Amino acid sequence: MRLGSYRELPVGRFENASDLGPTLHKTQYDDWWNYIPRSQEAMRFIRHNGEVIEPMEFFTDLSTVPAMFRIGRLLQPDSLPAVALIHDWVVRLNNCGGGLHDFSESILIQQEALKTWMESNRRDRSLMVFYLSRVALNTRRSRRGWCFQFERCPPTLEEIVTARRSL
């Protein structure tokens, strides 16, 4: 499937994504969290085609938003945690050699998750954020992050931070 307009993109479904605060634990590094899913009610995203994406425990920055672009509520790194967790999990799986998607599909998954969230949470709907995230995900730095392979998995937070600095 190609990336189309907001209107053309299908909608999936989130489960157990309304209160992720207790599952996100700040780390010693600014803007990094350890996501620990609830054992009984794990957050998951069911794509329009039935594919289920359910992140396990991992470290995440909840979307890489450069400080100079952090304007407005929806452009903060932790503003849309469910969407960020889905995308970061797909990327981390790829970084560890267990990915099921290619780079283009990872962007499509993020866009589908973002539209799904925005359609379910109208106060979070912003076409500007939708299209800005697409632009950001299509950068050379994003592709380098996608292609990075960790030597051991799961990687430590220090290994992740070091890898990101090298991009």
N, C-alpha and C positions, 0 to 999 in steps of 0.2 A: 504494500500500500504506500502511496506517495503522500508526502505532506501537503495537505490542501489548506483551505481557509478554515477558520474556526468553525464556521457553519457546517462544513463538509466532514469534519473529523467525528468519528464515532464516540460514544460515551460508554464507559464501563461502570463499575460499581466498587465503592470502598466498603469495607467492613471493619468495624472496631477502630475507626480513625478519628473519632470526634474529640477524644481527650488523650493526646499522646504525651502530654507533659510529664506524667509519672514514669514513662518509659525512656525518657531522655535524660541522661546523666552527664553534667558538665565534666570536662576533663581538665587537666592542668594546662592545656593549650587553649588560648582564646578561640572562640568560634568552632570548637570541636566537641562532639557529644558521643557518648557510648549509648547506642540504642539497645535496650534489653526488652524484647517483646514480652507481653503478658503471657503467662503459660496457658491460661484458659481462653483468653480472648485476643489472640494475636491479630495485629492489623494486617490486612491483605487488600490487594487490588485485583478485582476480577475484570479482565479486559473484555471488550465487546465480543471477542471470539471465544470466550470461555477460559482462556489462559489465566491461571492464578499466580500472582507474584506475592510472596509472603516473606518479607525480610526476616532473617535470623539476627542474632546479636552481632553487631559490627560497629565500627567507628565511622562517624559521618560529620561533615561540615554543614549539612542541611542546605546545600546549594552554595556555590561559590559566587558571591556577589561582591565585586571589588568595592571598597569603602566609598569611592567617589560616586558610585551609582546607587548607594543605599538611601534613596529618597523615597519618602512615602512608606506607608505601612506594609504594602505587599512586596517591596523590594528589599526587605530585611532578610538575612539568611534563614531565620527561623520562622518566617511568616506563613509558610505553607508546608509544614513538616511532613504530612502524609505524602504529598507529591514528591518532595525532596528525598524521602526515604526510599520510595519506589525506584526512582531514577538512580540514586547512589548505590542501591543494592544491585541493580542490573549491571552497573559499571564495576562494582567490586567483584561480582561473580566473573566478569570478563577478565579483570586484572589477575584473577586467581586461576584462570584457565578453565573455568566451569561455565562460561557464558553460553547461552543458547541463542543469542541475538547478535546481529552485526551492528555497526555504529549507527547506521541510518535507522534501524529498528529501535535502537535505544532512545533516539530522539523522538520517534513516533510514540513510544510508550510514555515518555515524559509528557508529551503534548496531549495524549489521550487522558492521562491521569490528571493533568492540569485542567483540561476542559471539564472532566467529570467533577472535579472538586468545585470549579467555578459554577457549574450548573446546579450543584447541590447546595452551595453556600453563596447565594447571590451577593452578599456584601463583599465577597472576595473576587467578584468578577471584574476583570480588567483586560480588555483586548490588548492594551499597551504591554502589560506584563506578559501576556500570552506570546505575543510576537517578539518581544525583547528576549524572552527565554529561548526562543527558537534561534535567534541570531547568536546568542551567547553559546548555545550548544553546538553551533556549526563552526566555531572558531578553530584555528589550528591548535591552540592550547588545549581545547576540549578533546580534540582528536588524539593529541599526544597522551592526555590522561587516560583516554579509552584504551590506547594501545599498550600502556605500561603494564609490565608483568612483574609481579612480586615473586621473589625467590622462594618464599615460604608463605603458606596461608593457613590460617588467617594471619595477615600482617599485624605487627604491633602498631600502636598509634605513632610511635617515633618513626617507624619505617614509612608510614603513610605521609606524615608531615614532611619528611625528607624527600620523598618521591615528588610530592606536589611542588616543593621548592625548586626541584630540578626541571620542572616543565617549563 
